Amino acid sequence: MKRIILGLFFLWACILQANAQKDSIITRSTLYGIGHTNILDTYLSPMEYTGAELRILRENMRKTKYKDGKISRQSMFQAHISMLGNKAGTGSEFYFLANWNLAYHYQFILGENLKLLAGPNLDLNGGMIYNQRNSNNPVNAKTYANLDASGMAIYQFRIKDHPFVLRYQLNVPLIGLMFSPEYGQPYYEMSISKDFGKNICFTSLHNQPAIRQFLTLDFSIKKTNLRLGYVCDIQQAKVNHLKSHAWSHAFMIGFVKHFHLVNPYK
């Protein structure tokens, strides 16, 4: 099963790369935000840690030539860091995670102002949690990859003469692979173990009920295109007899640019 999933990841990446040069219209945005994070990782501690979060999100959306322009390509990168503490005030953690998504969406036009998008999404994640209280096992790596189902709704409207674009996006992981130590297993033991395969776990809805949601509003002030956003990032897993979750809520603000690309292969 793990080899099949790795093969699917590789095939999907090759398809996306092969079609990258056929895009013609691009919307690019960069958002910065602050929020709140709740972390649980029973490999490091049975206690929850909470604190403030800083997040950056960069997105490219391109309209392709497939199906008369009804298929779009989305590339999204986000990273966030948090300094966290437990309720008892006896310990602190540092949390970092970077996430990269690459998706193709088919557009369903429901009217002049509303369209729905749906398609598959490649979801790659890497980061770490550092617990300052621990001496034997102070760090746990967070590395996992998923194939997601992705959906989006985009609604355009006007208030007087001012245009707005409201968008909601939902990504749900369906199948994937996750790195995880076993309960009580130190990292140096994994480095000399002959059975490292136990630390690469198959994930699906039964042991990784996760979800990422994005809500954004685009508007203009004079010649500047702005975007307000809200990110609800719920990551959860139960593998190798360990439980973990990272619940994040962040409010974002940034800039949007729209431009055309010249296709040198046309």
C-alpha positions in Angstrom: 0.0 0.0 0.0 2.8 2.4 0.9 4.5 1.8 -2.5 1.2 2.4 -4.3 0.7 5.8 -2.5 4.3 6.8 -3.3 3.6 6.0 -6.9 0.5 8.1 -7.0 2.3 11.0 -5.5 5.1 10.7 -8.1 2.6 10.4 -11.0 0.5 13.4 -9.9 3.7 15.5 -9.5 4.8 14.6 -13.1 1.4 15.4 -14.6 1.4 18.8 -12.9 4.9 19.6 -13.9 4.3 18.6 -17.5 1.4 20.9 -17.8 2.9 23.9 -15.9 3.9 25.7 -19.1 0.4 25.7 -20.6 -1.1 28.2 -18.2 -2.0 31.7 -19.5 -3.6 33.8 -16.7 -2.3 34.1 -13.2 -3.6 35.6 -9.9 -0.9 35.9 -7.3 -1.4 36.8 -3.6 0.7 37.2 -0.5 -0.9 37.3 2.9 0.4 37.8 6.4 -1.5 36.9 9.5 -1.6 36.3 13.3 -3.7 33.7 15.1 -4.0 31.1 17.8 -2.7 27.5 17.9 -3.5 24.5 20.1 -1.0 21.7 20.0 -1.1 18.1 21.4 1.7 15.6 20.7 1.7 12.6 23.1 5.2 11.6 22.0 6.5 14.7 23.7 3.9 15.4 26.4 0.3 14.4 27.4 -0.5 18.1 27.9 -1.9 20.6 25.4 0.1 23.7 24.6 -1.5 26.9 23.3 -0.2 30.2 22.1 0.0 32.9 19.4 0.9 32.1 15.8 2.5 34.0 12.9 1.6 32.8 9.4 2.5 33.7 5.8 0.6 32.4 2.8 1.5 32.7 -0.9 -0.9 31.6 -3.7 -0.8 31.4 -7.5 -4.0 30.5 -9.4 -3.7 30.0 -13.2 -6.4 29.5 -15.7 -5.3 26.7 -18.1 -6.3 26.0 -21.7 -7.9 22.7 -20.9 -11.7 22.3 -21.4 -11.9 25.8 -22.8 -10.4 27.3 -19.7 -12.6 25.5 -17.2 -9.6 23.9 -15.5 -7.5 26.0 -13.2 -4.2 25.3 -11.5 -3.5 26.4 -7.9 -0.2 26.5 -6.1 -0.3 27.5 -2.4 2.6 27.7 0.1 2.1 28.6 3.7 4.3 28.5 6.8 3.5 29.3 10.4 5.4 29.4 13.7 4.2 29.4 17.3 5.6 29.8 20.8 3.3 27.8 23.1 2.8 27.1 26.8 0.8 24.6 28.9 -2.0 25.6 31.2 0.1 24.8 34.3 2.8 27.3 33.2 5.5 24.6 33.7 6.7 24.2 30.1 6.8 25.7 26.6 7.0 24.4 23.1 8.1 25.8 19.7 6.1 24.7 16.7 6.9 25.2 13.0 5.1 23.8 9.9 5.4 24.5 6.2 2.7 23.3 3.8 2.7 23.2 0.0 -0.3 22.4 -2.1 -0.6 21.9 -5.9 -4.1 21.3 -7.3 -6.2 21.2 -10.5 -9.8 22.3 -10.2 -12.6 22.0 -12.7 -14.9 25.0 -12.8 -18.7 24.7 -12.7 -20.2 28.0 -13.8 -23.6 28.5 -12.0 -24.2 32.1 -13.2 -22.5 35.3 -14.0 -21.3 35.8 -10.4 -21.0 32.3 -8.9 -18.8 29.4 -9.8 -17.8 26.2 -8.0 -14.5 24.4 -8.3 -13.5 20.8 -7.5 -10.5 18.6 -8.0 -7.5 16.7 -6.5 -4.8 18.3 -4.5 -1.2 17.2 -3.7 -0.5 18.2 -0.1 3.0 18.1 1.4 3.9 19.1 5.0 7.1 19.4 7.0 8.0 20.8 10.3 8.8 20.1 13.9 7.8 20.5 17.6 10.4 21.3 20.2 9.6 20.8 23.9 11.9 22.7 26.2 11.1 20.5 29.2 12.2 17.2 27.7 15.8 15.9 27.8 15.7 12.5 26.2 13.1 13.2 23.4 12.8 17.0 23.1 11.9 17.1 19.3 9.4 15.4 17.1 9.4 15.9 13.3 6.1 16.5 11.5 6.4 15.1 8.0 3.5 13.8 6.0 2.0 13.9 2.4 -1.6 13.5 1.3 -3.8 13.4 -1.8 -6.7 15.6 -1.0 -10.2 16.4 -2.2 -10.4 20.1 -2.8 -13.4 22.3 -3.4 -14.0 26.0 -3.8 -16.8 28.5 -4.2 -16.2 32.0 -5.7 -18.8 34.7 -5.7 -18.4 38.1 -7.3 -20.6 41.0 -6.3 -20.7 44.8 -6.1 -21.5 47.4 -3.5 -22.4 50.5 -5.4 -19.5 50.8 -7.9 -17.0 48.8 -5.9 -16.3 45.1 -6.9 -15.7 42.4 -4.4 -14.7 38.7 -4.7 -15.7 36.3 -1.9 -14.1 32.9 -1.9 -14.4 29.8 0.3 -12.1 26.8 -0.1 -12.0 23.4 1.6 -9.2 20.7 1.5 -9.7 17.3 3.0 -6.9 14.6 2.9 -8.1 11.2 1.6 -5.0 9.0 1.6 -1.4 9.6 2.5 1.8 8.7 4.3 3.1 10.1 7.6 6.4 9.7 9.5 5.9 8.9 13.2 8.1 7.4 15.9 6.5 4.7 18.0 5.5 5.4 21.6 8.6 5.9 23.7 11.0 5.2 20.7 14.0 7.6 20.7 15.2 9.0 17.4 18.7 7.4 17.7 17.0 4.0 17.9 15.3 4.7 14.6 18.6 5.6 12.9 20.0 2.1 13.7 16.8 0.2 13.3 16.5 -2.4 10.5 12.7 -2.0 10.5 12.3 1.7 9.7 9.1 0.9 7.8 7.1 0.9 11.0 7.8 4.6 11.2 6.1 5.3 7.8 2.4 5.0 8.4 -0.5 4.8 6.0 -3.1 7.5 6.7 -6.7 8.1 5.6 -9.9 9.4 7.1 -9.9 6.8 9.8 -6.6 7.9 11.5 -6.1 11.4 10.0 -9.4 13.4 10.2 -8.0 16.7 9.1 -9.3 19.7 7.2 -8.1 23.0 5.9 -10.5 25.9 5.3 -9.8 29.3 3.7 -12.2 32.3 3.5 -11.1 35.4 1.6 -12.5 38.7 0.5 -10.8 40.7 -2.4 -11.5 44.4 -2.9 -9.7 47.4 -4.2 -8.6 50.7 -2.7 -7.8 53.1 -5.6 -5.3 51.0 -7.7 -4.3 48.6 -4.9 -6.0 45.1 -4.8 -6.3 43.9 -1.2 -7.3 40.5 0.3 -8.6 39.8 3.8 -8.6 36.2 4.9 -9.3 33.6 7.6 -7.6 30.3 7.8 -9.0 27.3 9.9 -6.3 24.6 9.8 -7.3 21.5 11.7 -4.6 18.8 11.6 -5.1 15.6 13.6 -3.7 12.0 13.6 -3.5 8.8 15.6 -0.7 6.6 14.4 1.8 4.2 16.2 -0.3 4.5 19.4 0.4 8.3 19.5 -2.1 11.1 19.3 -1.4 14.5 17.8 -3.3 17.6 16.8 -2.6 21.1 15.6 -5.6 23.4 15.6 -4.9 26.8 14.1 -7.1 29.9 13.5 -5.5 32.9 11.8 -6.7 36.2 10.4 -4.8 37.3 7.3 -4.3 40.5 5.2 -2.3 41.0 2.0 -2.1 42.0 -1.6 -3.4 40.5 -4.9 -2.0 40.9 -8.4 -3.6 39.8 -11.7 -1.6 39.5 -15.0 -1.2 37.5 -18.2 1.7 35.1 -19.0 3.2 34.9 -22.4 3.5 31.2 -23.4 6.9 30.8 -25.1 5.9 27.3 -26.4 2.9 28.5 -28.2 
